[in-house]
Amino acid sequence: MPPDKTVLVICYTLGALGPLLLLFMTLRYRDSSRWIRSVFVAWALISIAWGALGFIRLFYSAHLTGQGRVNLDHWKTHMAGIALGLLISALLSPDFWKVSRHYRSYSWLRSNSQGLTKR
């Protein structure tokens, strides 16, 4: 494998297999809402598809026509846009912050500040 493809292989592997941790998170946080778990599962599936399209484009581009390569790039861009949209929707959801460690570690601060505003 030429050295210029090594970085792409590492990026596609991390991009496709990294979100599998999200699938394990859905099993760990069973008490969280179904919506946030569904977002994590959808994000993992989209990321796996994105990585597969990247590998196909990387290793089998010689077997594809120019239009086939353009279509793969087009679908890969669509998958990345869907994954970005899922990430934004998860970050804007209060359900995401309920399962976040950062949110839970500062819960004492939130409870004190809410008590001060009620006075």
C-alpha positions as CSV (number, residue, x, y, z in Angstrom):
1,M,0.0,0.0,0.0
2,P,1.5,3.4,-0.9
3,P,2.2,5.6,2.1
4,D,-0.2,8.3,0.9
5,K,-3.1,5.9,1.5
6,T,-2.1,5.0,5.0
7,V,-3.5,8.1,6.5
8,L,-6.8,7.6,4.7
9,V,-7.0,4.0,5.8
10,I,-6.5,5.1,9.4
11,C,-9.1,7.9,9.2
12,Y,-11.7,5.6,7.6
13,T,-11.1,2.9,10.1
14,L,-11.4,5.3,13.1
15,G,-14.4,6.9,11.4
16,A,-16.2,3.6,10.9
17,L,-15.2,1.7,14.0
18,G,-15.1,4.5,16.5
19,P,-18.9,5.1,16.6
20,L,-19.3,1.4,17.5
21,L,-18.6,2.7,21.0
22,L,-21.9,4.5,20.7
23,L,-23.7,1.1,20.3
24,F,-22.1,0.0,23.5
25,M,-23.2,3.2,25.2
26,T,-26.8,2.5,24.3
27,L,-26.6,-0.8,26.2
28,R,-25.0,0.9,29.1
29,Y,-27.4,3.7,29.4
30,R,-30.7,1.8,29.2
31,D,-32.4,4.2,31.6
32,S,-31.9,7.1,29.2
33,S,-34.5,8.1,26.7
34,R,-35.2,6.0,23.7
35,W,-34.7,9.0,21.4
36,I,-31.1,9.6,22.4
37,R,-30.3,5.9,22.2
38,S,-31.8,5.9,18.7
39,V,-29.6,8.8,17.7
40,F,-26.5,7.0,18.8
41,V,-27.5,3.8,16.9
42,A,-28.3,5.8,13.8
43,W,-25.0,7.7,14.1
44,A,-23.1,4.4,14.4
45,L,-24.8,2.9,11.4
46,I,-24.3,6.0,9.2
47,S,-20.6,6.1,10.2
48,I,-20.1,2.4,9.3
49,A,-21.7,3.1,5.9
50,W,-19.5,6.2,5.5
51,G,-16.3,4.2,6.2
52,A,-17.4,1.4,3.8
53,L,-18.0,3.9,1.0
54,G,-14.6,5.5,1.7
55,F,-12.9,2.1,1.5
56,I,-14.7,1.2,-1.7
57,R,-13.6,4.6,-3.2
58,L,-10.1,4.2,-2.0
59,F,-9.3,0.6,-3.0
60,Y,-11.7,-0.1,-5.9
61,S,-11.7,3.2,-7.8
62,A,-9.8,1.7,-10.7
63,H,-12.7,-0.6,-11.3
64,L,-15.3,2.1,-11.4
65,T,-16.2,4.6,-14.1
66,G,-15.9,8.3,-13.6
67,Q,-19.6,8.5,-12.9
68,G,-19.4,5.7,-10.3
69,R,-16.6,7.6,-8.5
70,V,-18.6,10.8,-8.5
71,N,-21.7,8.9,-7.2
72,L,-19.6,7.3,-4.3
73,D,-18.3,10.8,-3.4
74,H,-21.8,12.2,-3.5
75,W,-23.2,9.5,-1.2
76,K,-20.2,9.7,1.1
77,T,-20.9,13.4,1.4
78,H,-24.5,12.7,2.2
79,M,-23.6,10.3,4.9
80,A,-21.2,12.8,6.5
81,G,-24.0,15.4,6.4
82,I,-26.4,13.1,8.1
83,A,-23.9,12.2,10.7
84,L,-23.2,15.9,11.4
85,G,-26.9,16.5,11.7
86,L,-27.3,13.7,14.2
87,L,-24.4,15.0,16.2
88,I,-25.9,18.5,16.3
89,S,-29.3,17.2,17.3
90,A,-27.7,15.1,20.1
91,L,-25.8,18.0,21.4
92,L,-28.8,20.3,21.4
93,S,-30.9,17.7,23.3
94,P,-31.2,17.9,27.0
95,D,-31.3,14.1,27.1
96,F,-27.7,14.0,25.9
97,W,-26.5,16.2,28.7
98,K,-28.3,14.1,31.3
99,V,-26.2,11.1,30.4
100,S,-23.0,13.1,30.0
101,R,-20.5,12.7,32.8
102,H,-19.7,16.4,32.7
103,Y,-23.3,17.3,33.3
104,R,-23.6,14.8,36.2
105,S,-20.3,15.9,37.8
106,Y,-21.6,19.5,38.2
107,S,-25.1,18.6,39.4
108,W,-24.3,20.0,42.9
109,L,-23.5,23.4,41.3
110,R,-26.8,23.4,39.3
111,S,-28.9,22.6,42.4
112,N,-27.3,25.4,44.4
113,S,-27.7,28.0,41.7
114,Q,-31.3,27.0,41.2
115,G,-31.9,27.4,44.9
116,L,-30.4,30.9,44.8
117,T,-32.7,32.1,42.0
118,K,-35.8,30.9,43.9
119,R,-35.2,33.2,46.9
